[in-house]
Amino acid sequence: MQGEIAGDGLDVFENEPDVPSELIALDNVVLSPHRAVHTEETLMCLVELVMGNLEAFYFFPQINLYFLL
């Protein structure tokens, strides 16, 4: 079996949500919806990022002017 892929797990597709029927038909491919952002850890990181951006926007207006120019 040298030079062949034994199997694959995919969660991102070129034209989501449409998955090519050729992939669905393969026995050695596991397909999963792209849901990496839906974990508690990633959600908390997203909340922290958004809050930091809002704080920077409202409390440091001089920085905002720099990015707008």
ROMIMI-393788 format. One record per atom (N, C-alpha, C, CB): residue number from 0; x, y, z; residue in three letters. Coordinates in steps of 0.001 Angstrom, whole numbers, plus 500000, padded with zeros to 6 digits. Atoms other than C-alpha are relative to their C-alpha. Glycine has a CB too. Layout:
<site><resi>NUM</resi><u>X</u><v>Y</v><w>Z</w><resn>ala</resn></site>
...
//
This chain:
<site><resi>0</resi><u>500828</u><v>498809</v><w>500000</w><resn>met</resn></site>
<site><resi>0</resi><u>500000</u><v>500000</v><w>500000</w><resn>met</resn></site>
<site><resi>0</resi><u>500869</u><v>501249</v><w>500000</w><resn>met</resn></site>
<site><resi>0</resi><u>499060</u><v>500001</v><w>501206</w><resn>met</resn></site>
<site><resi>1</resi><u>499097</u><v>498868</v><w>500031</w><resn>gln</resn></site>
<site><resi>1</resi><u>502943</u><v>502310</v><w>499522</w><resn>gln</resn></site>
<site><resi>1</resi><u>499524</u><v>501050</v><w>498990</w><resn>gln</resn></site>
<site><resi>1</resi><u>501419</u><v>499535</v><w>499662</w><resn>gln</resn></site>
<site><resi>2</resi><u>500397</u><v>498918</v><w>500887</w><resn>gly</resn></site>
<site><resi>2</resi><u>502077</u><v>505712</v><w>498055</w><resn>gly</resn></site>
<site><resi>2</resi><u>498501</u><v>500257</v><w>499959</w><resn>gly</resn></site>
<site><resi>2</resi><u>500478</u><v>499711</v><w>498633</w><resn>gly</resn></site>
<site><resi>3</resi><u>501442</u><v>499799</v><w>499962</w><resn>glu</resn></site>
<site><resi>3</resi><u>498381</u><v>505489</v><w>498887</w><resn>glu</resn></site>
<site><resi>3</resi><u>499593</u><v>500563</v><w>501357</w><resn>glu</resn></site>
<site><resi>3</resi><u>499255</u><v>498679</v><w>499714</w><resn>glu</resn></site>
<site><resi>4</resi><u>500534</u><v>499477</v><w>498742</w><resn>ile</resn></site>
<site><resi>4</resi><u>496367</u><v>507327</v><w>501513</w><resn>ile</resn></site>
<site><resi>4</resi><u>499033</u><v>498969</v><w>500564</w><resn>ile</resn></site>
<site><resi>4</resi><u>499292</u><v>501387</v><w>499795</w><resn>ile</resn></site>
<site><resi>5</resi><u>500836</u><v>501023</v><w>499379</w><resn>ala</resn></site>
<site><resi>5</resi><u>494821</u><v>504859</v><w>503934</w><resn>ala</resn></site>
<site><resi>5</resi><u>498630</u><v>500540</v><w>500385</w><resn>ala</resn></site>
<site><resi>5</resi><u>500690</u><v>499434</v><w>501224</w><resn>ala</resn></site>
<site><resi>6</resi><u>501269</u><v>499402</v><w>499598</w><resn>gly</resn></site>
<site><resi>6</resi><u>492123</u><v>507259</v><w>505076</w><resn>gly</resn></site>
<site><resi>6</resi><u>500191</u><v>501472</v><w>500283</w><resn>gly</resn></site>
<site><resi>6</resi><u>499421</u><v>499290</v><w>501230</w><resn>gly</resn></site>
<site><resi>7</resi><u>499927</u><v>498568</v><w>499741</w><resn>asp</resn></site>
<site><resi>7</resi><u>491271</u><v>510854</v><w>505812</w><resn>asp</resn></site>
<site><resi>7</resi><u>498766</u><v>500428</v><w>500779</w><resn>asp</resn></site>
<site><resi>7</resi><u>500125</u><v>500801</v><w>498678</w><resn>asp</resn></site>
<site><resi>8</resi><u>501107</u><v>499369</v><w>499290</w><resn>gly</resn></site>
<site><resi>8</resi><u>489099</u><v>512950</v><w>508095</w><resn>gly</resn></site>
<site><resi>8</resi><u>499915</u><v>501439</v><w>499544</w><resn>gly</resn></site>
<site><resi>8</resi><u>500180</u><v>499908</v><w>501547</w><resn>gly</resn></site>
<site><resi>9</resi><u>500157</u><v>498661</v><w>500565</w><resn>leu</resn></site>
<site><resi>9</resi><u>487711</u><v>516144</v><w>506575</w><resn>leu</resn></site>
<site><resi>9</resi><u>498879</u><v>500756</v><w>500700</w><resn>leu</resn></site>
<site><resi>9</resi><u>499721</u><v>499918</v><w>498495</w><resn>leu</resn></site>
<site><resi>10</resi><u>501075</u><v>499180</v><w>499441</w><resn>asp</resn></site>
<site><resi>10</resi><u>485753</u><v>519015</v><w>508084</w><resn>asp</resn></site>
<site><resi>10</resi><u>499875</u><v>501348</v><w>499280</w><resn>asp</resn></site>
<site><resi>10</resi><u>500242</u><v>500230</v><w>501492</w><resn>asp</resn></site>
<site><resi>11</resi><u>500088</u><v>498776</v><w>500794</w><resn>val</resn></site>
<site><resi>11</resi><u>486291</u><v>521787</v><w>505506</w><resn>val</resn></site>
<site><resi>11</resi><u>499900</u><v>499595</v><w>498539</w><resn>val</resn></site>
<site><resi>11</resi><u>501232</u><v>500944</v><w>500247</w><resn>val</resn></site>
<site><resi>12</resi><u>500230</u><v>500347</v><w>501394</w><resn>phe</resn></site>
<site><resi>12</resi><u>485012</u><v>521627</v><w>501957</w><resn>phe</resn></site>
<site><resi>12</resi><u>499961</u><v>501265</v><w>499162</w><resn>phe</resn></site>
<site><resi>12</resi><u>498692</u><v>499199</v><w>499838</w><resn>phe</resn></site>
<site><resi>13</resi><u>499880</u><v>498831</v><w>500874</w><resn>glu</resn></site>
<site><resi>13</resi><u>485468</u><v>523953</v><w>498992</w><resn>glu</resn></site>
<site><resi>13</resi><u>498693</u><v>500778</v><w>499873</w><resn>glu</resn></site>
<site><resi>13</resi><u>500464</u><v>499569</v><w>498628</w><resn>glu</resn></site>
<site><resi>14</resi><u>501291</u><v>499331</v><w>500204</w><resn>asn</resn></site>
<site><resi>14</resi><u>481769</u><v>524710</v><w>498518</w><resn>asn</resn></site>
<site><resi>14</resi><u>499010</u><v>499617</v><w>501097</w><resn>asn</resn></site>
<site><resi>14</resi><u>499419</u><v>499643</v><w>498618</w><resn>asn</resn></site>
<site><resi>15</resi><u>500888</u><v>500345</v><w>498887</w><resn>glu</resn></site>
<site><resi>15</resi><u>480263</u><v>524269</v><w>501966</w><resn>glu</resn></site>
<site><resi>15</resi><u>498683</u><v>500738</v><w>499853</w><resn>glu</resn></site>
<site><resi>15</resi><u>500656</u><v>500335</v><w>501359</w><resn>glu</resn></site>
<site><resi>16</resi><u>500143</u><v>501304</v><w>499345</w><resn>pro</resn></site>
<site><resi>16</resi><u>477698</u><v>523086</v><w>502819</w><resn>pro</resn></site>
<site><resi>16</resi><u>499906</u><v>498825</v><w>499023</w><resn>pro</resn></site>
<site><resi>16</resi><u>498779</u><v>500013</v><w>500873</w><resn>pro</resn></site>
<site><resi>17</resi><u>500084</u><v>501085</v><w>500978</w><resn>asp</resn></site>
<site><resi>17</resi><u>477712</u><v>521055</v><w>499590</w><resn>asp</resn></site>
<site><resi>17</resi><u>501275</u><v>499159</v><w>500027</w><resn>asp</resn></site>
<site><resi>17</resi><u>499761</u><v>500564</v><w>498583</w><resn>asp</resn></site>
<site><resi>18</resi><u>498876</u><v>500939</v><w>499967</w><resn>val</resn></site>
<site><resi>18</resi><u>479952</u><v>518006</v><w>499947</w><resn>val</resn></site>
<site><resi>18</resi><u>499933</u><v>499161</v><w>498735</w><resn>val</resn></site>
<site><resi>18</resi><u>499966</u><v>499093</v><w>501289</w><resn>val</resn></site>
<site><resi>19</resi><u>500015</u><v>500804</v><w>501225</w><resn>pro</resn></site>
<site><resi>19</resi><u>480979</u><v>516240</v><w>496737</w><resn>pro</resn></site>
<site><resi>19</resi><u>499555</u><v>498559</v><w>500269</w><resn>pro</resn></site>
<site><resi>19</resi><u>501388</u><v>500003</v><w>499354</w><resn>pro</resn></site>
<site><resi>20</resi><u>500513</u><v>501360</v><w>499827</w><resn>ser</resn></site>
<site><resi>20</resi><u>479155</u><v>512936</v><w>496347</w><resn>ser</resn></site>
<site><resi>20</resi><u>501125</u><v>498964</v><w>499916</w><resn>ser</resn></site>
<site><resi>20</resi><u>498931</u><v>499700</v><w>498943</w><resn>ser</resn></site>
<site><resi>21</resi><u>498856</u><v>500918</v><w>500096</w><resn>glu</resn></site>
<site><resi>21</resi><u>482506</u><v>511312</v><w>495436</w><resn>glu</resn></site>
<site><resi>21</resi><u>500635</u><v>499768</v><w>501370</w><resn>glu</resn></site>
<site><resi>21</resi><u>501052</u><v>500553</v><w>499021</w><resn>glu</resn></site>
<site><resi>22</resi><u>499449</u><v>500163</v><w>498649</w><resn>leu</resn></site>
<site><resi>22</resi><u>483727</u><v>511948</v><w>498986</w><resn>leu</resn></site>
<site><resi>22</resi><u>499075</u><v>499194</v><w>500885</w><resn>leu</resn></site>
<site><resi>22</resi><u>500264</u><v>501357</v><w>500636</w><resn>leu</resn></site>
<site><resi>23</resi><u>500983</u><v>500729</v><w>499184</w><resn>ile</resn></site>
<site><resi>23</resi><u>480536</u><v>510656</v><w>500560</w><resn>ile</resn></site>
<site><resi>23</resi><u>500060</u><v>498507</v><w>499707</w><resn>ile</resn></site>
<site><resi>23</resi><u>498576</u><v>500532</v><w>499741</w><resn>ile</resn></site>
<site><resi>24</resi><u>499987</u><v>501411</v><w>500416</w><resn>ala</resn></site>
<site><resi>24</resi><u>480895</u><v>507398</v><w>498624</w><resn>ala</resn></site>
<site><resi>24</resi><u>501229</u><v>499237</v><w>500489</w><resn>ala</resn></site>
<site><resi>24</resi><u>499929</u><v>499913</v><w>498495</w><resn>ala</resn></site>
<site><resi>25</resi><u>498768</u><v>500682</v><w>499593</w><resn>leu</resn></site>
<site><resi>25</resi><u>484410</u><v>506655</v><w>499937</w><resn>leu</resn></site>
<site><resi>25</resi><u>499872</u><v>499384</v><w>501385</w><resn>leu</resn></site>
<site><resi>25</resi><u>501173</u><v>500970</v><w>499976</w><resn>leu</resn></site>
<site><resi>26</resi><u>500039</u><v>500691</v><w>498705</w><resn>asp</resn></site>
<site><resi>26</resi><u>484709</u><v>504116</v><w>502764</w><resn>asp</resn></site>
<site><resi>26</resi><u>501132</u><v>500426</v><w>500927</w><resn>asp</resn></site>
<site><resi>26</resi><u>500060</u><v>498502</v><w>499788</w><resn>asp</resn></site>
<site><resi>27</resi><u>498846</u><v>499655</v><w>499172</w><resn>asn</resn></site>
<site><resi>27</resi><u>488065</u><v>505450</v><w>503961</w><resn>asn</resn></site>
<site><resi>27</resi><u>500072</u><v>501499</v><w>500322</w><resn>asn</resn></site>
<site><resi>27</resi><u>501276</u><v>499569</v><w>499302</w><resn>asn</resn></site>
<site><resi>28</resi><u>500051</u><v>498569</v><w>499693</w><resn>val</resn></site>
<site><resi>28</resi><u>486943</u><v>509060</v><w>504478</w><resn>val</resn></site>
<site><resi>28</resi><u>498916</u><v>500248</v><w>501037</w><resn>val</resn></site>
<site><resi>28</resi><u>499736</u><v>500842</v><w>498718</w><resn>val</resn></site>
<site><resi>29</resi><u>500956</u><v>499594</v><w>498976</w><resn>val</resn></site>
<site><resi>29</resi><u>485273</u><v>510460</v><w>507583</w><resn>val</resn></site>
<site><resi>29</resi><u>499703</u><v>501473</v><w>499775</w><resn>val</resn></site>
<site><resi>29</resi><u>500549</u><v>499736</v><w>501455</w><resn>val</resn></site>
<site><resi>30</resi><u>500407</u><v>498616</v><w>500239</w><resn>leu</resn></site>
<site><resi>30</resi><u>483297</u><v>513660</v><w>506983</w><resn>leu</resn></site>
<site><resi>30</resi><u>499330</u><v>500552</v><w>501250</w><resn>leu</resn></site>
<site><resi>30</resi><u>499046</u><v>500099</v><w>498777</w><resn>leu</resn></site>
<site><resi>31</resi><u>500540</u><v>499360</v><w>498798</w><resn>ser</resn></site>
<site><resi>31</resi><u>482402</u><v>516084</v><w>509742</w><resn>ser</resn></site>
<site><resi>31</resi><u>499693</u><v>501453</v><w>499681</w><resn>ser</resn></site>
<site><resi>31</resi><u>500995</u><v>499894</v><w>501199</w><resn>ser</resn></site>
<site><resi>32</resi><u>500261</u><v>498582</v><w>500230</w><resn>pro</resn></site>
<site><resi>32</resi><u>480772</u><v>519510</v><w>509760</w><resn>pro</resn></site>
<site><resi>32</resi><u>501102</u><v>500848</v><w>500622</w><resn>pro</resn></site>
<site><resi>32</resi><u>498629</u><v>500400</v><w>500571</w><resn>pro</resn></site>
<site><resi>33</resi><u>498959</u><v>499089</v><w>499505</w><resn>his</resn></site>
<site><resi>33</resi><u>483186</u><v>522395</v><w>510271</w><resn>his</resn></site>
<site><resi>33</resi><u>499465</u><v>500725</v><w>501228</w><resn>his</resn></site>
<site><resi>33</resi><u>500438</u><v>501025</v><w>498893</w><resn>his</resn></site>
<site><resi>34</resi><u>500560</u><v>499462</v><w>498769</w><resn>arg</resn></site>
<site><resi>34</resi><u>482419</u><v>523161</v><w>513913</w><resn>arg</resn></site>
<site><resi>34</resi><u>501075</u><v>500285</v><w>501046</w><resn>arg</resn></site>
<site><resi>34</resi><u>498978</u><v>499038</v><w>500563</w><resn>arg</resn></site>
<site><resi>35</resi><u>498911</u><v>499809</v><w>499040</w><resn>ala</resn></site>
<site><resi>35</resi><u>485791</u><v>523895</v><w>515497</w><resn>ala</resn></site>
<site><resi>35</resi><u>499757</u><v>501182</v><w>500923</w><resn>ala</resn></site>
<site><resi>35</resi><u>501309</u><v>500190</v><w>499269</w><resn>ala</resn></site>
<site><resi>36</resi><u>500224</u><v>498816</v><w>499179</w><resn>val</resn></site>
<site><resi>36</resi><u>484602</u><v>527269</v><w>516788</w><resn>val</resn></site>
<site><resi>36</resi><u>498972</u><v>499757</v><w>501101</w><resn>val</resn></site>
<site><resi>36</resi><u>499554</u><v>501152</v><w>499131</w><resn>val</resn></site>
<site><resi>37</resi><u>501073</u><v>500247</v><w>499054</w><resn>his</resn></site>
<site><resi>37</resi><u>481801</u><v>525681</v><w>518782</w><resn>his</resn></site>
<site><resi>37</resi><u>500444</u><v>499178</v><w>501208</w><resn>his</resn></site>
<site><resi>37</resi><u>498871</u><v>499305</v><w>499306</w><resn>his</resn></site>
<site><resi>38</resi><u>499576</u><v>500600</v><w>498744</w><resn>thr</resn></site>
<site><resi>38</resi><u>483812</u><v>524615</v><w>521800</w><resn>thr</resn></site>
<site><resi>38</resi><u>500018</u><v>501107</v><w>501049</w><resn>thr</resn></site>
<site><resi>38</resi><u>501408</u><v>499307</v><w>499865</w><resn>thr</resn></site>
<site><resi>39</resi><u>499992</u><v>499002</v><w>498926</w><resn>glu</resn></site>
<site><resi>39</resi><u>483775</u><v>526351</v><w>525152</w><resn>glu</resn></site>
<site><resi>39</resi><u>501283</u><v>500828</v><w>499966</w><resn>glu</resn></site>
<site><resi>39</resi><u>499850</u><v>499316</v><w>501371</w><resn>glu</resn></site>
<site><resi>40</resi><u>498720</u><v>499301</v><w>500009</w><resn>glu</resn></site>
<site><resi>40</resi><u>487466</u><v>527222</v><w>524850</w><resn>glu</resn></site>
<site><resi>40</resi><u>500081</u><v>501030</v><w>498872</w><resn>glu</resn></site>
<site><resi>40</resi><u>501137</u><v>498999</v><w>499869</w><resn>glu</resn></site>
<site><resi>41</resi><u>499904</u><v>499064</v><w>501114</w><resn>thr</resn></site>
<site><resi>41</resi><u>487242</u><v>528794</v><w>521399</w><resn>thr</resn></site>
<site><resi>41</resi><u>498987</u><v>501123</v><w>500132</w><resn>thr</resn></site>
<site><resi>41</resi><u>499801</u><v>499275</v><w>498681</w><resn>thr</resn></site>
<site><resi>42</resi><u>500993</u><v>498948</v><w>499788</w><resn>leu</resn></site>
<site><resi>42</resi><u>484078</u><v>530675</v><w>522313</w><resn>leu</resn></site>
<site><resi>42</resi><u>500519</u><v>501033</v><w>500994</w><resn>leu</resn></site>
<site><resi>42</resi><u>498675</u><v>499399</v><w>500499</w><resn>leu</resn></site>
<site><resi>43</resi><u>499449</u><v>499061</v><w>499014</w><resn>met</resn></site>
<site><resi>43</resi><u>485795</u><v>532193</v><w>525362</w><resn>met</resn></site>
<site><resi>43</resi><u>501130</u><v>500834</v><w>499386</w><resn>met</resn></site>
<site><resi>43</resi><u>500517</u><v>499237</v><w>501243</w><resn>met</resn></site>
<site><resi>44</resi><u>498947</u><v>499238</v><w>500682</w><resn>cys</resn></site>
<site><resi>44</resi><u>488800</u><v>533208</v><w>523219</w><resn>cys</resn></site>
<site><resi>44</resi><u>499393</u><v>501057</v><w>499090</w><resn>cys</resn></site>
<site><resi>44</resi><u>500911</u><v>499062</v><w>499187</w><resn>cys</resn></site>
<site><resi>45</resi><u>500674</u><v>499039</v><w>500867</w><resn>leu</resn></site>
<site><resi>45</resi><u>486441</u><v>534885</v><w>520769</w><resn>leu</resn></site>
<site><resi>45</resi><u>499413</u><v>501148</v><w>500812</w><resn>leu</resn></site>
<site><resi>45</resi><u>498900</u><v>499309</v><w>499190</w><resn>leu</resn></site>
<site><resi>46</resi><u>500559</u><v>498965</v><w>499118</w><resn>val</resn></site>
<site><resi>46</resi><u>484679</u><v>536754</v><w>523587</w><resn>val</resn></site>
<site><resi>46</resi><u>501108</u><v>500934</v><w>500483</w><resn>val</resn></site>
<site><resi>46</resi><u>499272</u><v>499357</v><w>501213</w><resn>val</resn></site>
<site><resi>47</resi><u>498885</u><v>499185</v><w>499527</w><resn>glu</resn></site>
<site><resi>47</resi><u>488027</u><v>537947</v><w>524961</w><resn>glu</resn></site>
<site><resi>47</resi><u>500550</u><v>500891</v><w>498893</w><resn>glu</resn></site>
<site><resi>47</resi><u>501108</u><v>499111</v><w>500550</w><resn>glu</resn></site>
<site><resi>48</resi><u>499511</u><v>499218</v><w>501130</w><resn>leu</resn></site>
<site><resi>48</resi><u>489151</u><v>539117</v><w>521515</w><resn>leu</resn></site>
<site><resi>48</resi><u>499058</u><v>501163</v><w>499700</w><resn>leu</resn></site>
<site><resi>48</resi><u>500159</u><v>499109</v><w>498759</w><resn>leu</resn></site>
<site><resi>49</resi><u>500978</u><v>498953</v><w>500290</w><resn>val</resn></site>
<site><resi>49</resi><u>485944</u><v>541053</v><w>520869</w><resn>val</resn></site>
<site><resi>49</resi><u>499995</u><v>501047</v><w>501108</w><resn>val</resn></site>
<site><resi>49</resi><u>498594</u><v>499397</v><w>499831</w><resn>val</resn></site>
<site><resi>50</resi><u>499990</u><v>499044</v><w>498883</w><resn>met</resn></site>
<site><resi>50</resi><u>485990</u><v>542623</v><w>524336</w><resn>met</resn></site>
<site><resi>50</resi><u>501258</u><v>500872</v><w>499966</w><resn>met</resn></site>
<site><resi>50</resi><u>499913</u><v>499251</v><w>501348</w><resn>met</resn></site>
<site><resi>51</resi><u>498771</u><v>499219</v><w>500109</w><resn>gly</resn></site>
<site><resi>51</resi><u>489612</u><v>543685</v><w>523888</w><resn>gly</resn></site>
<site><resi>51</resi><u>499926</u><v>501026</v><w>498882</w><resn>gly</resn></site>
<site><resi>51</resi><u>501182</u><v>499085</v><w>499774</w><resn>gly</resn></site>
<site><resi>52</resi><u>500161</u><v>499059</v><w>501105</w><resn>asn</resn></site>
<site><resi>52</resi><u>488793</u><v>545264</v><w>520539</w><resn>asn</resn></site>
<site><resi>52</resi><u>499062</u><v>501136</v><w>500371</w><resn>asn</resn></site>
<site><resi>52</resi><u>499481</u><v>499281</v><w>498764</w><resn>asn</resn></site>
<site><resi>53</resi><u>500936</u><v>498952</v><w>499577</w><resn>leu</resn></site>
<site><resi>53</resi><u>485829</u><v>547145</v><w>522018</w><resn>leu</resn></site>
<site><resi>53</resi><u>500639</u><v>500942</v><w>501013</w><resn>leu</resn></site>
<site><resi>53</resi><u>498736</u><v>499377</v><w>500595</w><resn>leu</resn></site>
<site><resi>54</resi><u>499310</u><v>499162</v><w>499015</w><resn>glu</resn></site>
<site><resi>54</resi><u>487891</u><v>548378</v><w>524966</w><resn>glu</resn></site>
<site><resi>54</resi><u>501005</u><v>500919</v><w>499316</w><resn>glu</resn></site>
<site><resi>54</resi><u>500711</u><v>499126</v><w>501051</w><resn>glu</resn></site>
<site><resi>55</resi><u>499027</u><v>499175</v><w>500715</w><resn>ala</resn></site>
<site><resi>55</resi><u>490630</u><v>549591</v><w>522631</w><resn>ala</resn></site>
<site><resi>55</resi><u>499307</u><v>501094</v><w>499216</w><resn>ala</resn></site>
<site><resi>55</resi><u>500849</u><v>499143</v><w>499064</w><resn>ala</resn></site>
<site><resi>56</resi><u>500720</u><v>499019</v><w>500800</w><resn>phe</resn></site>
<site><resi>56</resi><u>488091</u><v>551362</v><w>520444</w><resn>phe</resn></site>
<site><resi>56</resi><u>499475</u><v>501146</v><w>500864</w><resn>phe</resn></site>
<site><resi>56</resi><u>498846</u><v>499331</v><w>499258</w><resn>phe</resn></site>
<site><resi>57</resi><u>500623</u><v>498975</v><w>499162</w><resn>tyr</resn></site>
<site><resi>57</resi><u>486360</u><v>553193</v><w>523305</w><resn>tyr</resn></site>
<site><resi>57</resi><u>500968</u><v>500706</v><w>500936</w><resn>tyr</resn></site>
<site><resi>57</resi><u>498908</u><v>499388</v><w>500804</w><resn>tyr</resn></site>
<site><resi>58</resi><u>499119</u><v>499402</v><w>499001</w><resn>phe</resn></site>
<site><resi>58</resi><u>489237</u><v>553830</v><w>525730</w><resn>phe</resn></site>
<site><resi>58</resi><u>501292</u><v>500570</v><w>499429</w><resn>phe</resn></site>
<site><resi>58</resi><u>500333</u><v>498985</v><w>501034</w><resn>phe</resn></site>
<site><resi>59</resi><u>498782</u><v>499495</v><w>500622</w><resn>phe</resn></site>
<site><resi>59</resi><u>492064</u><v>554589</v><w>523299</w><resn>phe</resn></site>
<site><resi>59</resi><u>499687</u><v>500569</v><w>498622</w><resn>phe</resn></site>
<site><resi>59</resi><u>501060</u><v>498887</v><w>499895</w><resn>phe</resn></site>
<site><resi>60</resi><u>500418</u><v>499461</v><w>501296</w><resn>pro</resn></site>
<site><resi>60</resi><u>490566</u><v>556795</v><w>520569</w><resn>pro</resn></site>
<site><resi>60</resi><u>501173</u><v>500447</v><w>499125</w><resn>pro</resn></site>
<site><resi>60</resi><u>499066</u><v>501163</v><w>500215</w><resn>pro</resn></site>
<site><resi>61</resi><u>498857</u><v>499582</v><w>500800</w><resn>gln</resn></site>
<site><resi>61</resi><u>494002</u><v>558042</v><w>519496</w><resn>gln</resn></site>
<site><resi>61</resi><u>500533</u><v>498849</v><w>499154</w><resn>gln</resn></site>
<site><resi>61</resi><u>501104</u><v>500543</v><w>500900</w><resn>gln</resn></site>
<site><resi>62</resi><u>499577</u><v>501164</v><w>500772</w><resn>ile</resn></site>
<site><resi>62</resi><u>494857</u><v>554501</v><w>518365</w><resn>ile</resn></site>
<site><resi>62</resi><u>499048</u><v>499799</v><w>498832</w><resn>ile</resn></site>
<site><resi>62</resi><u>500052</u><v>498731</v><w>500889</w><resn>ile</resn></site>
<site><resi>63</resi><u>501000</u><v>500197</v><w>501042</w><resn>asn</resn></site>
<site><resi>63</resi><u>491612</u><v>554309</v><w>516388</w><resn>asn</resn></site>
<site><resi>63</resi><u>500237</u><v>500956</v><w>498847</w><resn>asn</resn></site>
<site><resi>63</resi><u>498591</u><v>500186</v><w>500560</w><resn>asn</resn></site>
<site><resi>64</resi><u>499728</u><v>499036</v><w>501051</w><resn>leu</resn></site>
<site><resi>64</resi><u>492510</u><v>557465</v><w>514473</w><resn>leu</resn></site>
<site><resi>64</resi><u>501171</u><v>499559</v><w>499145</w><resn>leu</resn></site>
<site><resi>64</resi><u>500271</u><v>501369</v><w>500593</w><resn>leu</resn></site>
<site><resi>65</resi><u>498833</u><v>500476</v><w>500739</w><resn>tyr</resn></site>
<site><resi>65</resi><u>495841</u><v>555950</v><w>513504</w><resn>tyr</resn></site>
<site><resi>65</resi><u>499601</u><v>498954</v><w>498971</w><resn>tyr</resn></site>
<site><resi>65</resi><u>501044</u><v>499423</v><w>500960</w><resn>tyr</resn></site>
<site><resi>66</resi><u>500395</u><v>501069</v><w>500909</w><resn>phe</resn></site>
<site><resi>66</resi><u>494165</u><v>552891</v><w>511975</w><resn>phe</resn></site>
<site><resi>66</resi><u>499025</u><v>500480</v><w>498923</w><resn>phe</resn></site>
<site><resi>66</resi><u>499376</u><v>498865</v><w>500784</w><resn>phe</resn></site>
<site><resi>67</resi><u>500954</u><v>499492</v><w>500979</w><resn>leu</resn></site>
<site><resi>67</resi><u>491508</u><v>554943</v><w>510190</w><resn>leu</resn></site>
<site><resi>67</resi><u>500646</u><v>500826</v><w>498914</w><resn>leu</resn></site>
<site><resi>67</resi><u>498960</u><v>500815</v><w>500683</w><resn>leu</resn></site>
<site><resi>68</resi><u>499331</u><v>499140</v><w>500989</w><resn>leu</resn></site>
<site><resi>68</resi><u>494021</u><v>557143</v><w>508373</w><resn>leu</resn></site>
<site><resi>68</resi><u>500666</u><v>499207</v><w>498909</w><resn>leu</resn></site>
<site><resi>68</resi><u>501024</u><v>500874</v><w>500670</w><resn>leu</resn></site>
//
